[in-house]
Amino acid sequence: MSSLQNTKQITLCERVTMQGVGVHSGKPVSMTIHPGDVNTGIVFLRTDPVTGREFEVPANYKTVLDTRLCTTIGVAGRGMVATIEHLMAAFFGYGIDNAIVELDSNEVPVMDGSSRQFLDAFDQAGLKQQSALRRYLKILKPVRVESGESFGELLPYAGRRFEVEISFDCPTIGTQSFRDEMSPAIFREHISRARTFGFMRDVKTLWANNLALGSSLDNSVVIDDDDSIVNPEGLRYEEEFVRHKTLDAVGDLALAGFQIEGIYKSYRGGHTLNFKVLEALFADDSAWEITDSEVRVIREPGRASYANAAISPVFGPEVS
């Protein structure tokens, strides 16, 4: 039996509020994360700017509106939530199944450009097991998407594993890879502190277009035109760049709405490619099933259609 099976769903013990800025707007953001009931998934709560009424945006690959500068979800004609992948990575990587995220802005606060401060907030609130078993999205056969030299694929695997490789024509980054299981402990220790990154030339272009107004050396690793790292403190990890790309992949795959039992591999990937892999997966009913144990299958391949699920950057364009 897979080590992922037969565990209970998890939520927060109490709500927690965080303050920060939106990486693109540069404006203050207040975010309160509430415990969620069993089988809620991750849901964002916004206020309709016209009617003043609250509405929900499920963290779901079906609600994705954009994956260019960042992964943005929303409800057409009502509102959106952008730059959510680092928070989603924190939920998915830490094994939190159910939560309500209330925002007073259309962006998740960038914090320090990683997932670590979200984990610290979760620890502050405390985690608790719930009554229902966790549900898993089990990969039954390979699903692969290619785009030029890049590819992303999901493969059957008795566990949860990520294998991510990047390659840049930049000596500071070069070719880097991360390959490991993705347990909460590994996510916290080896992935969660990896910050978003970009090139100074791109930052200047974004600023000129009123984007990335909240980005700074406090929340991004910036590479100058001479390929040097601008941040005076340097890197947090050896090969922090690929670790952040792995963090992004964890957050983007959380759009599936369930913990994934399988292996995700990508080469020179990004938010758009990660999203397209999920689209390709759910387009093939024979490639997956929903289960809460090896014995009890909730949705068999080729039978029921997929209904509910959960969601995605932060700072700058896709650069890999």
SVG drawing of the C-alpha trace seen along z (x, -y; Angstrom):
<svg xmlns="http://www.w3.org/2000/svg" viewBox="-25 -53 54 56">
<polyline fill="none" stroke="black" stroke-width="0.4" points="0.0,0.0 1.2,-3.5 2.5,-5.5 0.2,-8.3 -3.0,-6.3 -5.3,-6.1 -4.5,-9.5 -7.1,-11.9 -7.8,-15.3 -6.1,-18.3 -7.1,-21.9 -6.0,-24.7 -7.0,-24.8 -7.8,-28.5 -7.7,-31.4 -4.6,-33.4 -4.2,-36.8 -1.2,-38.0 -0.3,-41.4 1.9,-42.1 1.9,-43.7 0.8,-42.6 3.8,-41.9 2.3,-43.6 0.1,-46.3 2.6,-47.2 -0.5,-47.9 -1.1,-46.6 -2.9,-43.2 -4.6,-41.7 -5.3,-38.0 -7.1,-35.8 -6.9,-32.0 -9.8,-30.2 -10.2,-26.5 -12.2,-24.6 -14.8,-21.9 -14.2,-18.4 -14.0,-18.1 -14.1,-21.9 -10.7,-22.0 -9.0,-25.4 -11.4,-28.2 -10.7,-31.9 -13.3,-34.4 -13.6,-37.8 -16.0,-40.7 -17.8,-41.6 -16.6,-45.3 -20.1,-46.1 -22.6,-44.5 -20.4,-44.3 -21.4,-40.7 -18.9,-38.0 -18.3,-35.2 -16.1,-32.1 -13.3,-31.2 -12.4,-27.5 -8.7,-26.8 -9.3,-24.7 -7.6,-24.3 -11.0,-25.1 -11.0,-28.5 -7.6,-29.6 -7.8,-32.8 -4.1,-33.4 -0.7,-31.8 1.6,-34.3 3.2,-36.6 1.5,-34.5 -1.2,-32.0 -4.5,-33.8 -7.9,-32.3 -11.2,-33.9 -14.9,-34.2 -15.4,-36.0 -17.2,-39.3 -16.8,-39.2 -13.2,-39.1 -9.9,-37.3 -7.1,-36.3 -3.5,-36.5 -0.1,-35.4 -1.4,-32.4 1.1,-29.6 3.4,-30.1 0.4,-29.9 -1.0,-26.9 2.5,-25.3 2.4,-25.8 -1.0,-24.1 -0.1,-21.2 3.4,-20.8 2.4,-20.9 -0.5,-18.5 -3.4,-20.9 -6.6,-19.8 -9.2,-22.4 -9.1,-26.1 -10.9,-29.4 -8.6,-32.2 -10.2,-35.7 -8.6,-38.6 -9.2,-42.3 -7.2,-42.5 -7.0,-40.7 -3.5,-39.4 -2.1,-37.1 0.6,-39.0 4.1,-38.1 5.7,-38.0 9.4,-37.1 8.9,-35.5 8.8,-32.0 6.3,-29.7 8.1,-29.8 6.1,-32.6 2.9,-30.8 4.2,-27.7 5.1,-29.7 1.6,-31.1 0.1,-27.5 2.3,-26.5 1.1,-29.5 -2.5,-28.5 -1.9,-24.8 -3.0,-21.9 -5.7,-19.3 -6.9,-16.1 -10.5,-15.9 -13.0,-13.0 -12.8,-12.1 -10.0,-10.2 -7.9,-12.3 -8.7,-11.8 -6.0,-11.2 -5.7,-11.8 -4.0,-8.6 -2.1,-8.7 -2.8,-5.5 -0.8,-6.1 1.7,-8.6 0.5,-12.0 3.0,-14.2 2.9,-17.8 5.7,-19.2 6.4,-22.8 9.6,-23.2 12.4,-21.9 10.3,-22.0 8.1,-19.1 6.0,-18.2 4.6,-14.8 2.8,-12.9 3.6,-9.2 2.2,-6.4 4.1,-6.1 3.4,-4.7 4.0,-8.0 4.5,-11.7 7.6,-12.7 8.9,-15.7 11.7,-15.7 12.4,-19.2 15.2,-20.4 15.9,-23.9 18.5,-25.2 19.4,-28.8 21.9,-30.5 23.2,-32.3 26.3,-31.1 24.7,-32.1 21.9,-29.5 23.1,-27.1 21.5,-23.6 20.1,-22.6 17.9,-19.7 15.8,-18.6 14.7,-15.1 13.0,-13.9 9.9,-12.7 7.6,-15.6 6.7,-15.0 5.8,-17.9 9.2,-17.6 11.1,-17.7 9.0,-20.6 9.6,-22.6 13.4,-21.9 14.4,-21.9 11.9,-23.8 9.8,-26.3 12.4,-29.0 13.4,-29.2 12.5,-32.6 11.1,-33.8 13.8,-35.1 14.3,-37.1 16.6,-39.2 17.1,-43.0 16.4,-43.7 13.0,-42.0 12.3,-43.9 12.9,-47.2 10.5,-46.3 7.8,-45.3 8.2,-48.4 7.8,-50.5 4.5,-48.7 3.2,-49.2 3.8,-45.6 5.9,-44.1 5.5,-47.3 5.8,-45.4 8.9,-43.4 12.1,-44.2 15.2,-42.5 13.2,-41.6 11.0,-39.2 13.0,-38.3 16.4,-37.0 17.5,-39.4 20.3,-38.7 22.0,-41.7 23.1,-42.3 26.6,-41.0 25.1,-37.7 25.8,-38.5 23.3,-38.2 22.2,-41.6 20.9,-40.5 23.6,-41.3 22.8,-38.2 23.2,-35.9 21.2,-32.6 19.4,-30.7 20.0,-27.3 22.6,-25.8 20.7,-25.7 17.9,-27.9 16.6,-28.6 15.5,-25.0 14.1,-24.7 11.9,-27.7 10.8,-26.2 9.9,-23.0 8.0,-25.1 6.1,-26.7 5.3,-23.2 4.0,-22.0 1.7,-25.0 0.5,-24.7 -0.2,-21.0 -2.3,-21.8 -4.8,-23.0 -5.8,-19.3 -7.7,-19.8 -6.3,-16.6 -2.9,-15.3 -1.4,-13.5 -0.2,-10.0 2.3,-9.9 5.5,-11.5 5.8,-14.9 8.7,-15.5 9.4,-18.7 12.2,-20.2 12.4,-23.9 8.9,-24.2 6.8,-27.0 3.3,-27.9 1.7,-27.5 3.3,-24.1 2.3,-22.9 -1.3,-24.0 -1.4,-22.3 -0.3,-19.0 -3.3,-19.1 -5.6,-20.0 -4.2,-17.0 -4.6,-14.7 -8.2,-15.6 -9.0,-15.4 -8.2,-11.6 -10.6,-9.8 -8.5,-6.6 -5.4,-8.4 -6.6,-8.9 -8.9,-7.9 -9.9,-9.4 -9.4,-7.2 -8.9,-7.4 -7.3,-4.0 -6.1,-1.2 -9.3,0.6 -12.0,-2.1 -12.1,-3.8 -14.3,-6.9 -14.1,-7.6 -13.1,-4.8 -11.3,-5.7 -13.7,-6.1 -16.8,-6.4 -17.8,-9.7 -16.6,-13.0 -14.4,-15.3 -16.4,-17.9 -14.6,-19.7 -11.0,-20.5 -8.8,-23.1 -5.3,-26.2 -1.8,-29.6 3.5,-33.8 4.9,-35.9 7.3,-38.4 8.0,-38.6 7.7,-36.6 8.4,-32.9 12.1,-32.8 12.8,-29.1"/>
</svg>
